[in-house]
């Protein structure tokens, strides 16, 4: 609440006794904006001339009142028994938050203190409590009930004055007693209200402090848990990267060893073939001189020589072929040029040992959790193999060649698709997928 002044002013040819108040909307004040004492007094004869001017402000600035705003004045007679009525104030300048409230005729017969509260209803449903102010109501002497003198009664002025002063003293004593009792009752009521308000504010402050402490503790626990989780995830990530690096090195070594061994086997087979061919040539040269030998002698000489069937057996020990892919897959480099065919899915069989390798591409999404058949192996698999394959963007997957008669027997499958961090994921179409398996057939 702000300062007030009282006086008289003329508006539209009417004379008003007025109080000027400033109501500051500030919820932080709590009970501090309660019951502003104006020291103003209106009397019963101030009919249609008592006016309260209310300047509504927020944080010291005029509060603009939008169209449809209601300013209500809640009036309570503080005399006993207490009575309450609600009136509407007139908004005279909405942009500056200025309202007027005429003292109602309802108060003109009341003598004592009045408390008025300012309440604001905004058109958007919001409500604001502006605070309270107090003023006094009195009864004009002209409105007091005095008995009329009888026409035939005459009395000396001294006697009349003595009686009048005695009656005035009696009335004043009664009034003072009532007034003192009302003030005492009001002071007790005010003290009780202030104690309730103080208790409420203390309890509210205590609850607020407890809530803030709980929130800080929860925040601290959350941050601690997050740091622990983050550290654990980083440790898992480091472990996975180390394991993957070791696995990758192992796979590369296996691939190198297999290729080296295969090359050595090829070289040894070629060497054996060359040796056999040389021995055959030597045998053929010797056969040219067989005229001097009989058949028994010839058979004896040929017992330790190689024959053509032995050569064919050695040649048949090495087998190479391309593997036809199932629907939904194709070779990553799908042309038939020699350079591209080198990356097609194929196998090399040396005796019972068979190595399958190549790079394929999925034509549709591979869902994590499913097992998709890539191709049928054109051989009978006796011992299965399962490896971790490398895909685009550091993706990895599990690749399996199943033995017969297992489920998926003689088939190559892909399952457990994961991203580079080891998290489960779906493989979208168009990824390149390296297949490398070694089986026994």
Number of C-alpha atoms within 10 A of each C-alpha: 23 17 12 18 12 16 10 13 12 9 8 5 7 9 14 19 19 24 24 18 22 19 26 22 24 18 14 8 11 12 15 15 20 17 18 19 15 18 14 15 18 23 20 21 17 18 15 14 17 22 21 19 20 23 20 27 21 15 9 13 12 19 19 16 22 13 10 10 18 18 23 19 19 16 21 17 20 20 19 11 6 9 11 12 11 12 14 16 19 17 19 12 13 17 12 16 21 23 20 20 20 19 21 15 14 9 19 19 15 17 19 18 19 22 20 22 18 21 19 18 16 16 13 9 7 9 13 14 18 22 23 22 21 20 18 19 20 18 18 15 11 9 12 10 7 8 6 6 8 7 6 5 6 9 8 7 9 9 10 12 12 11 12 12 12 12 12 12 12 12 12 12 12 12 12 12 12 13 15 12 14 17 16 12 15 16 12 12 12 13 12 12 13 14 12 12 15 13 12 12 14 12 12 12 12 12 12 12 12 12 12 12 12 12 12 12 12 12 12 12 12 12 12 12 12 12 12 12 12 12 12 12 12 12 12 14 14 13 12 15 15 12 12 17 12 12 13 15 12 12 16 12 12 12 17 12 12 14 13 12 12 17 12 12 14 14 12 12 17 14 12 14 17 13 13 19 16 13 15 17 12 12 16 12 11 13 14 9 9 13 9 8 12 10 10 8 11 15 11 11 14 13 9 8 12 16 15 10 9 12 16 11 10 15 13 12 13 17 12 13 12 17 17 17 18 13 12 15 18 21 20 21 17 13 11 10 9 8 10 13 17 15 17 23 23 20 22 17 21 19 13 12 15 19 19 21 20 20 20 24 21 20 14 14 13 20 16 16 12 12 18 16 19 24 19 18 20 13 14 16 22 15 15 20 16 17 15 22 20 20 22 15 10 11 20 26 23 17 27 24 28 24 21 17 11 11 9 17 17 23 22 26 20 22 19 19 25 19 17 17 15 17 11 16 17 15 21 12 14 16 18 19 22 21 25 24 21 21 20 18 18
